[in-house]
Amino acid sequence: MNKQNVLAMHRVRSLKIRHVLSRRAAGRRRWLRPRWVAVVIGGVAVAVTTFLVADSGSGPTGPKALTSDQASRLAVTRFLNYQAGGRALTINVPNTAGGLTITGSIDYRGKIGYGVVHGTGRDTSSDGLIEWTATTVFVHPMAKAPAKAPARPPGSGWYSRPLQRYGSSLDSSLAIALKLGSDRPDNAELLPQNGAAWVGQDRLDGHQVDIMTGPSARATSGPAGAGAVRYWIGSDGTMYRVRVGVASASEPVVIDFDTQKYVPVRPVPGATPTR
């Protein structure tokens, strides 16, 4: 392939991604100015395969090969989270004792999350406030946790511990949620080649969405037997829901976005190491 053809292919690829970004900007006003970041060669949808197992949920119809438009929207969905600065979300963590629900926000530029934890069923021992990064979890136990985390974290009563990479469905869920933002789009051409597919359509909180699976774990150097992440993505590339299995839980983790108003994340003023 000569140099002119290579340049032409790159221009076409850039125009597809730009088209998705421009459609989103026209349909939804953001508080940060859009800026173009080049597609990462060899990029993948979500680098969380350390935590994944096969997603046992069946799709509404598919799977089918992604169209060019669908691949472009899947390629930019994590970048749009980063471009927005942060997103409000609810993380539903499965647990044999009843499960946990985390309601809060993630700052995708600062790579930090903050919210309130409520247990369901018998599992209420983790109730309280939580803040986390890719390496550390801060917890503030509370006997009666509020429905929403206070905008400013309390100045005391925090305990810190390392984020566990294995064996904890809570920590796996926290790490996955952080990885749903990226400072650049993924490669729209590589996604279908690596196993990404269209599964079906749905309507979620008034939004018409396409359900797509990300690249297979084998394509992202994950462990044998790991499955793909499932995304609910709007017509402008906005991510509304993510479902993914974790090795330490029999049911998938479900992450819903825009479940409440986004509140900027403030770092914990101080934390006491776990005793």
N, C-alpha and C positions, 0 to 999 in steps of 0.2 A: 504493500500500500504506500503510495507516494505521500509526500509531506502535505500537499494540498488536500488530499482526501482525509487525512488524519485531522487537520485543522477544521475541515467542514463537519466531521463527526462530532468534534468537541463543541462547535457552535450550535449544532442541533440539540445536543444534550443540554447545554446551558439554557437554550430557549425554552425547553420543556419545563425545567425546574423554575425558571423565571415566570413562566405562565401560571404555574400553581401559586407561587408567592404573590403575584399581582392580583389574581382572583381573590385570594384571601384578604389582601389589604383593602380591596374595594368593598368586600362584604362585611368586614369587621374592623372597627377602629382600634388600633393598638396604642399603648402609651409610650412605646419606644419606636424611634425611627427605624424602618427596615434597612438592612444592609446586606449586601450579597456576600456569601461565603462560597467558595468553589466546592464542587462535589469531591468527596474523598474517594480516590481510586481504591477499590477493594473494600469499601465501607460496608457495614452490615446494619440491620435494623436495630438490634439491641444486644449489647455485649454482656449478657447476664447468664450465659449458659452454665456457669459454675453451679447455679441454683436450680436448674431446670430438670423436670422429668416430663414424660409424654403427657400432653394435654388430652385428656380423655373425652372432652366435650365434643359432640358432633355438630357440624355446621348446618345452617339452614338449607343450603343447596350444595354448592361446590364440592371439592375445590376445583377451580378453573384457573387457567393461565391469566396473569395480570395483563390488563390492557396498558398501553403506554401512559394514559392518564392516571390509572390506578397506581402504577409503579412510581410515577412522579410524586403523587400524594404521599405514598408510603415513605418515599425517600426523604421528604421534607418534614414529616410530622414531628420528629424529635427536635429538629432545628427550630421549628416554630415555637415549641415550648421554651427553648433557650432564648429565642428572639423576643418572646413576650416578657422575659425576665423571671416570671414565676407563675405558678398555677395553684389554685385551690383544688383540693382533692380529698377523697375518702378512700382509705385502704381497708379492705376486708380480708383479714388473715384467718385462715381455717385453723382449727385446733380441736383435738379430741375432747377437750374439756369444755368446749363451747364456742371458742373463737374470740377474736379481738377486732375492734373497729377503731381506726385512727382517722380523726377528722382534723385537717389542718392545711398547711401550705408548704410548697417547696420553692426555694429560690434556685433556679437552674443556672444562674450565673455564679452565685456564691457557693453552689453545691451543698446546700444545707436545708434540712426539713424541720418542721416544728408543728406540733399539734397536741391533741388530747386523746388519750387511750381509754376506751370503755370495753370491758369484757362482757360477753354474752354467756348465758347458761351458767355454769359453775365457775368459769374462769374470770374472776374479778380481781385477782391478786395483782394484776399489772395496771390497774386503773390509776390515772394521773396524767401528768404532762410528759411529753417526750420531745427531744430534739436530737437530730442525728446528722452525721457526716458520713463519708465513705469509710471512715476508720473507727469512729467513736459514737457511742450512744449515751445520751444524758437522760436520766429519768428523775421525775419529781413525783413520788408516790402521793396519792390523795385518797382518803376514804370516800369522799363524795366529789368526784371529778365533775367539773362544769360541762355543759353541753358544747361549749366552744372554748378553745384555749385563749387566755388573755393576750391582748396584742403585745404587751411587754412581759417577757418571762419573769417570774419571781426572782428576787436577788439572792435567795438562799434556799436550802433544802434540796439541792440537786446532788445526784450521784452519777459518776461516770464509769463506763466500762468499755472495753474494746468491742467493736461490732464483730459478731461471729460469722465466719464465712460458711460454716457447715453446721447442720444439726438444729438450727433455730428457724422456724417458719417466720417468726416476727422479724428477725434480723435480715433474712433473705428478702422479705417483702420490702423492708426499708431500703436495702441496697438496690433492688430492682426499680423502685420508684425514683430514686436519684438518677438512674441511668436512662430515664425516659426523656432526657434533655441532652442535646448535643450542639456544640458550637459550629457545626457545619452539616450540610445535607449528606445523606448517604448516596451511593451510586445507584441510580435508578436502573441502569442496564444490568448490573450484577445481581440485584434482588431476585428477579425471576430465575436466573441461572442457578442461584443458591437455594432454591426451594420455596421462595415466597409465593403466595397464591391468593386468589380471591375466594372467599368462602360463601358469602351471601350478603344480603341487605337487611337493614333493621331500622327502626325508628327509636331514637333514644333521647328522652327529655325534649321532644319537639324537633330534633335534628334528624334528617335523613342521613344514614351512614352506610358505608360499605365495611364489611367485616373482612379483614385480610390477615393472613398469617405471615410472620416474618421468616427470614432464612432459617433453614433447619440447623440443628446444633452441629451436625457434621460439617456444615459449611462454615461454621464459626469456631471450629476447633474445640467444640464442647465435648462432654463425656458421652460415651456410647449410650444410646437409648434416650437421649434428651429430646424434647419436643420443641415445637415452635411457639413463639409468643403470638397471641391473637389480639388484633387491634380493631377498634371501632373508630373509623375515620370519616370526617365530613367531606363535603364536596370541595372545600377549600384547603384540605389537608389537616384540619384541626383534629387532635386526638381527644376523644371523649371517653373511651374506656379501654382498659388493657386487661387481659386475663392470661395468667401464666401459672403453670404447675411448679411447685418447689419440692425438692426431694424429701423434705421433712414433714410433708402434709399429704393426706390422701385426696384433698379437694384443692382446686386451683385458687390462687390469690386473685382477687378482683380489685382493680383500681379505677375509680370513677373520678372524672375531672369536672370542675365547675359546679360542685355540689353545694357550695356556699361562696361568699365573697372572698376574694383573695386578700390576705393580710400579709404585708411584707414581713419577712422572717428576721427577727432580731437574735443575735447570738446570746447564749446563756451567760449572764454576768460572771458566774463562777460555779465550779462543780467540785464536790467532794469525792475522791476516789472510792470505788467500791471496797467495802471492808471484808 
